[in-house]
Amino acid sequence: MVTSITLLWSIGALVGSVHGQSTLTANPEHSAIPSPYPNPYQYPEHHNNSWLQKHNETWFNASEPNSLWSNATDANGNYEAAYYPGRAPAIPLAVRSPYTSAWASTANNGSLNSQFPIFWDGSALGWEGIVTVDGISYEWMGIGSRSLPQLQTFIPAAPISTSYDSSYSNFSFAAGPIELIASFFSPMTPQDLCRTSIPLSYLSVSVISRDGGSHNVSLYTDVNGAWVTQPAAPLTWKMYESGNPVNGSNATSSSTEDLYTWIIQLQDQYEFGENYGQDANRAAQGVFPQWGNLTWSSTQGSAQSINFQSGYSVNQRFYYLLGQSLGNIVDDAFRSYTEQDPVFAFEHVLGEVGEMPTDPVVFTIGNVEQPAIRFLSSVGIESLDPWWSTPSCYGDLFSMIQFHYNDLPQARILAAQFEAKLKNDINVYYGNPDNNTVVNGASYPSTSWYDDTDGQNVAGTDQFGNQYIYNSDNAYGWLEPSDGCGSDGVAVPDMSEQQSYYAITALAARQITAGFVLTNNSRSVTSACSQTSSANASEPLAFQKEISSNGNMNTVDVIYPAMPFFLWINPNFLRYVLAPLYINQETNFYPNMYSMHDLGSHYPNATGHVEGDDEYMPVEESGNMIIMAYAIYRLGNTVSYLQEHYAILQQWAQYLVEYSLIPVVQLSTDDFAGQLANQTNLAIKGIVGLAAMAEISNAVGDTAQAQNYSITAQEYYNNWTEFAIDPSGRHTVLAYQWRSSWGLLYNTYPARLLNLSIIPDSLFQMQSDFYPSVSQLWGVPLDSRHYWTKSDWEMWTAATCQPATRRLFVDALAYWLNTTSSDRPFTDLYQTVHEGEPPESPDQIEFFARPVQGGLYSLLAMVAAGTYA
């Protein structure tokens, strides 16, 4: 639990991150500090608003900068950075694919240079950054310094600020008389399939003098083999100059534009295999590829020179710190990263740096697997190559690496377009499309909510003039006062819902798309391309990894919650990820009459379930597939898509006719909660699915079947209300006739999103009125059995509610995001009480970095569908 924090919620443009460039200026607040003073930002006044305002381009025209800070210190003894738009539990660094997934945890006051960067599962990744200024070196990334002898001239840089938007994570540090900005950029380009398929990310580093003087500066960066696989295994590596191997030593650069690339890979590879990572504090749970390679590239650019070297991490870093340049040497003693840890380094000599910011030193990094996916199709088991390797994209590995490196300016433009659309559509949803004003008035909370209240109720008035009470000794959060004690929950006072929603969706963006890979088409698709429009030779197939939960392939009930994101930004992407599921089932590789649960038990093997022994979720997945098919049509106007799959959609619809109203004991998507008979929320999914099927039949011209489905859906809904509504008439129950039970009725969201009239406004109103009566500090629990909740389903539910209840959901999630004790990428499963930690009873359940966070875009999907008013 974070103590004594101040939240400032003016969501801004994040240190110029819309353009991928930092607004670097000298800092007069500290210009009087003698140089080279090692830690000019060790005092809390570095958080003053004057400095932050100069580094913040406001989006909502708020009068204060958007940030979160505290007086806590990190492991280096430096005060925490100012965070904006909030302090996420982990900040994305290089997040592009299931295997390119590097993060900076902020847990325990962590900073980029007080712990190692981590893989999504918490496994440490070696990524070191050092800047040397006038002979004194400052560590700004990683903790490699802890393995070295103590040097008086080597100290940690002091964090100043950390910011993120949908594509960028920017970190600024004070390093003696200079300021360093590190910008980690994983561009969001979901409408550009070639660029989206590239599994590489950018790092740009710029410096500027803070004191007006001129200073001699060089940069050192390295990575280690932990990126390739864990646990350790023998590695091989090469250095390439513009695609040509550098075999000798003391190589020299012939051009400032020559691209130097380290290629590091396993000595013994196993195609389509995975190894388990190991977090020191938890059981093995992460997965690394057993084939492919890590690429790590840079050019000289505007630097005076570039040098490279591989070797034992301790020796190489130590000699650099003693003033010895890298020797352009490739260590030929291949080994694992646990045997005299080999690192792969670049040194950029910048020379004299003054008041003008340097041109960025640019790096690219990522794990590349080719082939990418094993796929069962009508022509047998196929190895599918990544989409970037197709002739319509980039072809071979080095062409892709070169293109990506040179593409940085255009990638910035495309990412800026995505960011602008995100902000604009949030403005549209909240009713101010033509200006940048704060819709809710107050731009930041005026109170530090975790101040000790000694068990006493604290009363106040929120931004809307409504009264509330709060007591930090209970888990209820903010309550509406009633006869001296709280009744219904209310939203966190003084937080802007609009700003909260931006902070949530911007953080989730890279995580969502990094759960997918795009591949070329299978031979079965290519041979049938004249007969199909959903998967043809000119379009990719998309494959999703169910990250952190069980590693399934194209899990239908993991694609389904992510649906709002793709409907908002590119409905065709949803079509690409469903295509392999249709191919498998329409070529009779699946024996059951209901939809399959997933395309394979473990990524990257999309080999299906020819015996029909996948996880048993028949109503869940059949309803999901029908609803998603109609959503693709509704937002993409592709009736041919429905015509092509109409036969199997009818098959699944018939299953819903027979089994959805009274669903027998089975799992729903929330399988961690166990099986349950007559699940109210599951039954309404089947009913909404039948209503969607009626619209599908109408679209393809089958009016007789459309009428049948419509009549059945309405009859089922009428019966459902008798079974599903609590006798109090205040809410639906979790399972039929289980009095006083309740749950989030998130499966009504598609009816509102797609304008299906099967759900009357009265049901939405009833549920909206009820949810505040069971809310907790961190939101509304998933159901009455446990305190845990799911962020994706909360946002689906929020989209069905009245504004006050919706605000309760949105602000509670944003508040959790900023104060959770979690140390991992954005989880979708956490407790609504205590510290918002992952559930531990009956078993510890940890979901991290999952693409289901596409569900957080539920409000924006309604903008795309025109159903938000």
LUMPA-766320 format. One record per residue (C-alpha): residue in one letter; z, x, y. Coordinates in steps of 0.25 Angstrom, whole numbers, m for minus. Each point is the difference from the previous one (the first is absolute). Layout:
N
rest|w|u|v
a|Z|X|Y
...
//
This chain:
869
rest|w|u|v
m|0|0|0
v|m4|6|14
t|11|m1|10
s|0|m1|15
i|m15|m1|2
t|m8|m6|11
l|m13|m7|m2
l|m11|m1|10
w|m11|m9|m4
s|m11|2|10
i|m11|2|m10
g|m9|11|6
a|m13|8|m2
l|9|11|m6
v|m3|13|7
g|m14|m3|2
s|m3|m2|m15
v|m10|m11|2
h|m10|12|3
g|7|10|m9
q|4|9|11
s|13|3|5
t|4|m1|15
l|6|14|2
t|6|3|13
a|11|10|4
n|14|m5|0
p|6|2|13
e|14|m5|m5
h|1|13|m7
s|m8|9|8
a|12|7|5
i|5|4|m14
p|m2|15|m1
s|m11|4|m10
p|0|3|m11
y|12|m9|m2
p|m1|m4|m15
n|4|m15|1
p|m2|m6|13
y|1|m14|m6
q|13|2|m7
y|6|m9|11
p|0|m15|0
e|m6|m1|14
h|m14|3|m6
h|0|m14|m4
n|0|m5|14
n|m10|m11|4
s|m7|9|10
w|m5|9|m10
l|m4|m11|m10
q|m7|m8|11
k|m9|11|3
h|m4|1|m15
n|m2|m15|m2
e|m12|m8|3
t|6|m14|0
w|m8|m11|m7
f|9|m12|4
n|2|5|14
a|15|1|m2
s|8|7|10
e|7|9|m11
p|m6|9|m10
n|0|m4|m14
s|9|8|m9
l|12|1|m8
w|10|12|1
s|14|3|m3
n|10|12|2
a|0|4|m14
t|m5|13|m4
d|m9|5|m11
a|3|11|m11
n|m4|11|11
g|10|m5|10
n|m10|m6|9
y|1|m14|5
e|m10|m10|m6
a|m13|m3|6
a|m3|m12|8
y|m8|m10|m9
y|m10|m10|4
p|m4|m11|m3
g|12|2|m9
r|7|9|m10
a|m7|m3|m13
p|7|5|m13
a|m12|9|m3
i|m11|4|10
p|m14|1|m6
l|m6|14|1
a|m12|1|m9
v|m1|m14|m7
r|m14|m2|m5
s|0|m3|m15
p|9|m2|m12
y|1|15|m1
t|m1|4|15
s|13|m6|4
a|9|10|9
w|11|m6|8
a|12|5|9
s|13|m7|m3
t|9|m3|11
a|12|m3|m9
n|13|7|4
n|m5|3|13
g|m12|7|m6
s|m11|7|8
l|m13|6|m3
n|7|14|0
s|13|m3|m6
q|m5|m4|m14
f|m13|2|m9
p|m11|m11|2
i|0|m9|m12
f|m9|m7|m10
w|2|m15|0
d|10|2|m11
g|8|9|7
s|m5|13|m7
a|0|12|10
l|m13|5|5
g|m2|14|6
w|m6|m1|14
e|5|10|9
g|m3|1|15
i|5|12|9
v|m4|3|15
t|3|14|6
v|2|1|15
d|2|13|6
g|5|6|m13
i|10|m11|m3
s|m4|m9|m11
y|4|m15|m1
e|m1|m8|m13
w|m6|m14|3
m|m4|m5|m14
g|7|2|m13
i|12|8|m4
g|m6|13|m5
s|10|7|9
r|11|m3|m10
s|m6|10|m10
l|m1|11|10
p|10|11|4
q|6|m4|14
l|m8|5|12
q|5|m1|14
t|m14|m3|4
f|m3|m12|m9
i|7|m13|3
p|m3|m15|m1
a|m8|m7|11
a|7|m11|6
p|m6|m14|m2
i|m3|m8|13
s|m8|m12|m5
t|m6|m7|m12
s|m10|m11|1
y|m10|m8|m8
d|m11|m10|1
s|m9|m5|m11
s|m7|13|m2
y|8|11|7
s|14|6|m2
n|3|9|12
f|12|10|0
s|3|8|12
f|10|13|0
a|6|9|10
a|m3|15|m4
g|7|8|11
p|m9|0|12
i|m11|m8|m7
e|m2|m14|m5
l|m7|m3|m13
i|m7|m13|m4
a|m4|m2|m15
s|m9|m12|m2
f|m1|m5|m14
f|m13|m9|m1
s|m4|m9|m12
p|m11|m8|7
m|0|m15|m3
t|m15|m3|m2
p|0|m12|m10
q|m14|m5|5
d|m6|14|m3
l|0|2|m15
c|m5|14|0
r|11|5|9
t|10|m9|m6
s|m3|6|m14
i|3|15|5
p|14|3|m5
l|3|11|11
s|9|m1|12
y|0|8|13
l|11|8|7
s|m2|5|14
v|9|9|7
s|0|3|15
v|10|8|9
i|3|0|15
s|9|9|9
r|12|m8|5
d|5|10|11
g|m13|2|7
g|m1|14|m6
s|m10|7|m9
h|4|2|m14
n|m6|7|m12
v|m1|m10|m12
s|m4|0|m15
l|1|m10|m10
y|3|1|m15
t|m2|m11|m10
d|0|0|m16
v|1|m10|m12
n|4|3|m14
g|m3|m5|m14
a|10|m12|0
w|m12|m8|6
v|m8|2|m12
t|10|m4|m11
q|14|m2|m4
p|7|5|m8
a|m6|14|1
a|m12|5|m8
p|m9|12|1
l|m9|m1|12
t|m13|7|5
w|m5|1|14
k|m12|5|8
m|m3|2|15
y|m14|m5|4
e|m7|3|14
s|m10|m11|3
g|m1|m3|m15
n|m1|14|m5
p|11|7|m8
v|7|11|7
n|3|9|m12
g|4|13|7
s|11|4|9
n|0|2|15
a|m11|m10|2
t|m3|m3|15
s|m6|m12|7
s|m14|1|5
s|0|m13|8
t|11|m8|7
e|m6|m12|m7
d|1|5|m14
l|9|m9|m8
y|10|7|m9
t|5|m8|m12
w|10|2|m10
i|m2|m7|m13
i|12|0|m9
q|0|m7|m14
l|6|0|m14
q|m4|11|m9
d|m1|m10|m12
q|m5|m14|5
y|1|m13|m7
e|m10|m10|5
f|7|m13|4
g|14|4|m4
e|12|0|9
n|13|8|0
y|13|m5|5
g|7|6|12
q|15|3|1
d|9|m4|12
a|13|8|m2
n|8|m12|3
r|m7|m10|m9
a|m7|m1|m13
a|m14|4|m2
q|m9|m11|7
g|m11|5|8
v|m14|4|m6
f|m10|11|3
p|m14|2|m5
q|m3|10|m11
w|m14|2|5
g|m7|2|13
n|5|10|11
l|7|1|13
t|m9|4|12
w|6|6|13
s|m10|4|11
s|m1|6|14
t|m9|7|9
q|3|10|11
g|m4|m10|11
s|5|4|14
a|10|10|m6
q|m2|15|2
s|m1|2|m15
i|3|m6|m13
n|6|7|m12
f|4|m5|m14
q|8|5|m12
s|6|m5|m13
g|12|6|m6
y|15|m1|m3
s|6|m10|11
v|12|9|3
n|m8|13|2
q|m11|m6|7
r|8|m8|10
f|10|11|2
y|m11|10|3
y|m7|m9|10
l|14|m2|7
l|1|15|1
g|m13|0|8
q|m10|3|m11
s|m12|m8|0
l|m6|m7|m12
g|m9|10|m7
n|m12|m9|m5
i|4|2|m14
v|m1|m9|m12
d|12|2|m10
d|m7|1|m14
a|13|m1|m8
f|m1|m15|m4
r|13|m7|m3
s|8|m13|2
y|7|m3|13
t|13|3|m7
e|m4|15|m3
q|1|7|13
d|m4|m12|8
p|m15|3|4
v|m3|m6|14
f|m14|m1|6
a|1|3|15
f|m8|0|13
e|4|8|13
h|m6|m4|13
v|1|10|11
l|0|m8|13
g|3|11|10
e|5|m4|14
v|4|m14|2
g|3|m6|14
e|1|m13|6
m|m12|m6|m6
p|1|m5|m14
t|m8|8|m10
d|m11|m6|m8
p|6|m5|m13
v|0|8|m12
v|m6|m9|m11
f|3|0|m15
t|m4|m10|m11
i|8|m2|m13
g|m1|m9|m12
n|m1|m1|m15
v|m14|m3|m5
e|m3|m5|m14
q|m14|m1|m5
p|m2|m8|m9
a|10|m10|6
i|1|m11|m10
r|m2|m3|m15
f|m6|m14|m1
l|m3|m9|m12
s|m13|m8|2
s|m11|m6|m8
v|m6|13|m3
g|13|7|m4
i|10|9|6
e|m5|6|13
s|4|11|9
l|m2|m5|14
d|m1|10|12
p|6|m2|13
w|m9|m8|10
w|0|12|10
s|m8|7|m11
t|m12|m10|0
p|m13|4|7
s|2|m10|10
c|13|7|5
y|2|15|m2
g|m4|5|m13
d|8|12|m5
l|14|5|3
f|m2|10|10
s|m10|m9|8
m|11|m11|0
i|10|10|5
q|m9|6|11
f|m4|m14|4
h|14|m5|1
y|5|12|8
n|m12|m1|10
d|2|m15|1
l|13|0|7
p|m5|m5|14
q|m7|m11|m7
a|12|m3|m9
r|8|m1|13
i|m9|m10|6
l|0|m9|m12
a|15|1|m2
a|2|m4|15
q|m9|m12|m3
f|9|m4|m11
e|12|2|8
a|m5|m8|12
k|m4|m12|m10
l|14|1|m5
k|7|m1|14
n|m10|m10|5
d|1|m10|m12
i|15|1|1
n|m1|m4|14
v|m9|m11|m4
y|10|m5|m10
y|11|0|10
g|m8|m7|10
n|m4|11|10
p|m13|5|m3
d|m5|3|14
n|12|9|4
n|10|10|m4
t|13|m8|3
v|12|m1|m9
v|0|m14|m5
n|15|m1|m2
g|4|6|13
a|11|10|m3
s|m6|13|m5
y|12|6|m7
p|13|m3|m6
s|11|2|10
t|11|2|m10
s|3|11|m11
w|3|m10|m11
y|7|9|m9
d|11|3|10
d|14|m3|m7
t|4|m14|3
d|13|1|m8
g|m3|m12|m8
q|m1|m9|13
n|m11|m9|3
v|m8|5|12
a|m7|m11|8
g|m12|1|9
t|m13|m7|5
d|m14|4|m5
q|m12|2|8
f|m3|m15|m1
g|13|m4|5
n|6|m4|m14
q|14|3|m4
y|3|9|m12
i|12|6|m7
y|0|13|m7
n|10|8|m9
s|m3|13|m6
d|10|m2|m11
n|m9|m10|m7
a|m14|m1|m5
y|m4|m12|7
g|m7|6|12
w|m1|m8|13
l|4|m15|m1
e|m1|m12|8
p|15|m4|4
s|5|m13|m5
d|15|m4|1
g|4|14|2
c|m7|6|m13
g|m15|2|m2
s|m9|m9|m7
d|m15|3|0
g|m5|14|1
v|m8|4|13
a|m10|11|3
v|6|14|5
p|3|m3|15
d|m9|7|10
m|m10|5|m10
s|m15|m3|3
e|m6|m7|m12
q|m14|5|4
q|5|14|2
s|7|m1|m13
y|m12|m5|m7
y|m9|12|5
a|11|10|m5
i|m1|m6|m14
t|m15|m1|m1
a|m3|13|6
l|9|7|m10
a|m6|m7|m12
a|m15|2|3
r|m2|14|m6
q|9|m4|m12
i|m8|m12|m3
t|m14|7|m1
a|6|13|m7
g|3|m9|m12
f|m15|m1|m3
v|m12|9|m4
l|m15|m4|1
t|m9|4|m10
n|m15|m1|m4
n|m5|m11|m8
s|1|m1|m15
r|m13|1|m8
s|2|m15|m4
v|0|m4|15
t|m12|8|3
s|m8|m6|m11
a|4|m14|4
c|m1|2|15
s|m12|m10|1
q|9|m11|m6
t|13|3|8
s|4|0|15
s|15|3|m2
a|m2|14|m7
n|m13|6|2
a|m6|14|1
s|1|2|15
e|15|m4|0
p|12|7|m5
l|11|m4|m10
a|14|1|5
f|12|3|m9
q|14|m2|4
k|12|8|m5
e|13|m8|m1
i|8|12|6
s|15|2|m4
s|2|m13|m8
n|m8|3|m13
g|m13|6|4
n|m9|m11|m5
m|m15|m1|4
n|m5|m12|9
t|12|m8|m3
v|m4|m14|5
d|14|m4|5
v|0|14|8
i|m13|m3|6
y|4|m14|3
p|11|3|10
a|m9|11|7
m|m10|m11|2
p|3|m3|15
f|m3|14|4
f|m14|0|m6
l|m3|m14|5
w|3|5|14
i|m8|13|0
n|m10|m1|m11
p|m1|m11|m10
n|m11|8|m8
f|11|10|m4
l|7|m11|m7
r|m13|m3|m7
y|m1|14|m4
v|13|1|m6
l|m1|m13|m8
a|m14|4|m5
p|5|9|m12
l|9|m12|m4
y|m12|m9|m1
i|m8|10|m7
n|10|2|m11
q|3|m15|m2
e|m14|m5|2
t|m5|10|m11
n|10|m6|m10
f|9|12|m1
y|12|m9|3
p|3|m11|m11
n|9|m9|8
m|m4|m13|7
y|9|4|12
s|m2|11|10
m|4|14|m4
h|12|7|6
d|m6|13|3
l|m12|9|m4
g|8|11|m7
s|14|4|m3
h|0|13|7
y|m9|5|12
p|m11|6|0
n|m3|m6|m14
a|m7|m14|3
t|m2|m3|m15
g|5|m14|0
h|7|m7|m11
v|m9|m4|m11
e|11|m6|m8
g|5|m8|11
d|14|6|0
d|1|2|15
e|13|m5|7
y|1|m15|m1
m|m2|m6|13
p|m11|m11|m3
v|3|m10|11
e|3|11|10
e|m13|8|m2
s|m10|m12|m2
g|5|m6|13
n|m1|13|7
m|m14|2|m4
i|m5|m13|4
i|7|0|14
m|m6|14|3
a|m14|m4|m4
y|1|m12|9
a|6|9|11
i|m12|10|m1
y|m9|m12|2
r|8|m6|11
l|0|12|8
g|m13|7|m5
n|m9|m13|m1
t|m6|6|m13
v|m3|m13|m9
s|m8|9|m10
y|13|7|m3
l|6|m13|m5
q|m12|m4|m7
e|0|13|m8
h|14|m2|m5
y|1|m15|0
a|0|0|m16
i|13|8|m1
l|6|m6|12
q|m1|m13|m7
q|6|6|m12
w|12|4|8
a|1|m13|7
q|0|m8|m13
y|12|9|m4
l|7|m4|13
v|m3|m15|m3
e|7|2|m13
y|12|8|3
s|3|2|15
l|8|m13|3
i|10|3|m11
p|m1|15|m2
v|7|5|m13
v|9|12|0
q|m8|11|5
l|0|11|11
s|m5|m1|14
t|m4|11|9
d|15|3|2
d|1|5|m14
f|12|9|3
a|8|m13|1
g|m3|m4|m14
q|m6|m13|m7
l|3|m14|5
a|m5|m13|m4
n|m5|m11|9
q|m1|10|12
t|m2|m9|13
n|m8|11|7
l|m8|3|m12
a|m4|m14|m1
i|m4|m2|14
k|m9|12|m1
g|m7|m7|m12
i|m2|m12|9
v|m5|7|12
g|m9|7|m10
l|m6|m13|m4
a|m2|m4|14
a|m7|12|3
m|m9|m2|m13
a|m3|m14|6
e|m6|7|12
i|m7|10|m9
s|m7|m11|m7
n|m4|m7|13
a|m6|14|5
v|m9|1|m13
g|m4|m14|0
d|8|m5|m12
t|6|m12|8
a|4|m8|m13
q|9|12|m4
a|5|2|14
q|5|m15|0
n|7|2|m13
y|7|13|4
s|4|m6|14
i|6|m13|m7
t|7|9|m10
a|6|9|10
q|5|m12|8
e|6|m7|m12
y|7|13|m4
y|5|2|14
n|6|m14|0
n|7|3|m13
w|4|14|5
t|8|m6|11
e|8|m8|m9
f|4|12|m8
a|1|11|10
i|7|m6|12
d|16|1|0
p|7|m13|0
s|5|3|14
g|m14|0|5
r|2|13|7
h|m8|10|m8
t|m8|2|m13
v|8|5|m12
l|m3|13|m7
a|m3|m7|m13
y|m2|m15|m3
q|13|m8|0
w|9|13|3
r|8|m6|10
s|4|8|12
s|m9|12|m4
w|m11|4|10
g|m10|11|2
l|m11|4|10
l|m12|m10|m2
y|m10|11|4
n|m11|m6|m9
t|m2|m11|10
y|m6|11|10
p|m14|m1|m5
a|m1|m15|2
r|4|3|15
l|m9|12|1
l|m12|m6|m7
n|2|m14|7
l|2|m7|m14
s|6|m14|3
i|8|0|m13
i|13|4|7
p|5|m10|11
d|6|5|12
s|13|m7|m4
l|2|10|m11
f|m2|12|9
q|9|m5|10
m|11|m3|m10
q|0|14|m6
s|m1|6|14
d|13|m7|4
f|7|4|m13
y|m3|15|0
p|10|4|12
s|11|m7|m8
v|m1|11|m11
s|m4|12|8
q|7|13|m1
l|1|13|9
w|m13|5|m5
g|m8|m13|m2
v|m1|m11|m9
p|3|3|m15
l|m12|m3|m10
d|8|m10|m7
s|14|m5|m3
r|3|9|m12
h|0|13|8
y|1|6|14
w|m13|8|m2
t|m12|m4|8
k|m15|4|0
s|m6|4|14
d|m14|m5|m4
w|5|m14|m4
e|9|m1|12
m|m12|2|9
w|m8|m10|m8
t|11|m10|1
a|2|3|15
a|m14|m4|2
t|3|m14|m5
c|12|m2|10
q|3|m5|14
p|1|11|10
a|15|2|0
t|1|1|m15
r|m12|9|0
r|6|9|11
l|13|1|m9
f|m9|6|m12
v|m8|9|9
d|11|6|8
a|9|2|m12
l|m10|8|m7
a|m3|9|12
y|15|1|1
w|2|4|m14
l|m12|10|1
n|7|7|12
t|14|1|m6
t|m1|0|m16
s|6|12|m8
s|m13|0|m8
d|m6|14|m1
r|m14|m4|m5
p|m13|m6|5
f|0|m14|4
t|6|m8|m11
d|m3|m15|m3
l|13|m3|m8
y|14|2|6
q|14|m6|2
t|2|m9|11
v|15|4|1
h|7|13|0
e|m9|11|5
g|m13|m6|m4
e|m1|9|m12
p|m8|m2|m13
p|6|m10|m10
e|9|7|m10
s|4|m12|m9
p|m2|m2|m11
d|m9|12|0
q|m5|9|12
i|m13|m5|5
e|m8|8|10
f|m13|m4|6
f|m6|10|10
a|m14|2|6
r|m6|m12|m6
p|m13|m6|5
v|7|m14|m1
q|4|3|15
g|m14|m6|3
g|8|m13|0
l|7|4|13
y|m13|m4|7
s|2|m14|m4
l|0|m4|15
l|m13|8|3
a|m7|m7|m12
m|2|m13|7
v|m7|5|13
a|m12|4|m9
a|0|m13|m7
g|2|m8|14
t|12|m7|m6
y|11|7|9
a|1|m11|11
//
